[in-house]
């Protein structure tokens, strides 16, 4: 099942040179794990609620590959270039299976809540 790495970042200009080094090197850390950018540095069009910052969304074939990428020596070597110079939050998210039915999920959650 597809998984995602999602980062909500808060860059403060001017960006430190290390951030640019990180950006130049990150793809090489993703390649062995099948990671690919879906969103990189996008400022969202907010349609509900307050939100600031920018987003990065990376797709992986599965959660294990996403976790293994994040924990890899190659990624950990460049990670401080971003985290030391830019505030933010990063998470790994499992996707939903093909033919996912949100109504079935709602029914199961509702039943569990009422027991």
C-alpha positions as CSV (number, residue, x, y, z in Angstrom):
1,X,0.0,0.0,0.0
2,X,1.4,3.4,-0.9
3,X,2.8,5.6,1.8
4,X,3.7,9.2,2.0
5,X,6.2,11.5,3.8
6,X,4.6,14.8,4.5
7,X,6.5,17.9,5.7
8,X,4.9,21.2,6.8
9,X,7.8,23.6,6.8
10,X,8.2,27.2,7.9
11,X,11.2,28.7,6.0
12,X,12.5,32.1,7.1
13,X,14.3,34.1,4.4
14,X,17.1,34.2,3.7
15,X,17.5,30.5,3.5
16,X,20.8,29.1,4.9
17,X,23.1,27.6,2.2
18,X,22.8,24.2,3.9
19,X,19.1,24.1,2.9
20,X,20.1,24.4,-0.8
21,X,22.7,21.6,-0.3
22,X,20.0,19.5,1.3
23,X,17.6,20.2,-1.6
24,X,20.3,19.2,-4.1
25,X,21.1,15.9,-2.3
26,X,17.7,14.6,-1.2
27,X,16.7,12.9,-4.5
28,X,19.7,10.6,-4.3
29,X,18.5,9.5,-0.8
30,X,15.0,8.8,-2.2
31,X,15.9,6.8,-5.3
32,X,16.9,3.5,-3.5
33,X,13.5,3.5,-1.7
34,X,11.3,4.3,-4.7
35,X,10.5,7.8,-3.3
36,X,9.3,10.6,-5.6
37,X,8.1,14.1,-5.0
38,X,4.4,14.8,-5.5
39,X,4.6,18.3,-3.9
40,X,7.7,20.2,-3.2
41,X,7.7,23.6,-1.6
42,X,4.1,24.4,-2.6
43,X,2.3,27.2,-0.8
44,X,-1.3,25.9,-0.4
45,X,-4.4,27.6,-1.5
46,X,-6.2,27.6,1.9
47,X,-9.9,26.9,1.5
48,X,-10.7,26.2,5.2
49,X,-9.1,27.4,8.4
50,X,-5.8,29.1,9.2
51,X,-2.6,27.6,7.8
52,X,0.9,28.9,7.2
53,X,4.1,27.5,5.8
54,X,4.8,25.3,2.8
55,X,4.5,21.6,2.0
56,X,6.5,18.8,0.7
57,X,4.8,15.4,-0.1
58,X,6.8,12.4,-1.1
59,X,5.3,9.1,-2.3
60,X,6.7,5.7,-1.5
61,X,5.7,2.2,-2.6
62,X,4.9,1.3,1.0
63,X,5.3,2.3,4.6
64,X,8.4,0.2,5.2
65,X,10.2,1.9,2.3
66,X,9.2,5.3,3.6
67,X,10.5,4.5,7.1
68,X,13.6,2.9,5.8
69,X,14.3,6.0,3.7
70,X,13.8,8.3,6.7
71,X,16.1,6.1,8.9
72,X,18.7,5.6,6.2
73,X,22.3,6.7,6.8
74,X,22.1,8.7,3.6
75,X,19.1,10.7,4.6
76,X,20.1,11.1,8.2
77,X,23.4,12.6,7.0
78,X,21.7,15.5,5.3
79,X,18.6,15.9,7.5
80,X,20.3,18.4,10.0
81,X,21.0,20.7,7.0
82,X,17.2,21.3,7.0
83,X,16.2,20.8,10.6
84,X,19.0,23.1,11.9
85,X,17.8,25.9,9.6
86,X,14.1,25.5,9.2
87,X,11.3,24.8,11.6
88,X,8.7,22.3,10.6
89,X,6.9,18.9,11.2
90,X,7.4,15.8,9.2
91,X,5.3,12.6,9.3
92,X,5.0,9.3,7.6
93,X,1.5,8.4,6.5
94,X,0.1,5.1,5.2
95,X,-2.2,5.5,2.2
96,X,-5.5,3.8,1.8
97,X,-6.0,0.6,-0.2
98,X,-7.4,0.5,-3.7
99,X,-11.2,0.7,-3.7
100,X,-11.2,2.4,-0.3
101,X,-14.7,3.1,0.9
102,X,-15.0,6.0,3.3
103,X,-18.6,5.1,4.1
104,X,-17.5,1.7,5.4
105,X,-14.9,3.3,7.5
106,X,-17.5,5.7,8.9
107,X,-19.8,2.8,9.7
108,X,-17.1,0.9,11.5
109,X,-16.0,3.9,13.5
110,X,-19.6,4.7,14.4
111,X,-20.3,1.2,15.5
112,X,-17.1,1.1,17.6
113,X,-17.9,4.4,19.2
114,X,-21.3,3.1,20.2
115,X,-20.2,-0.1,21.9
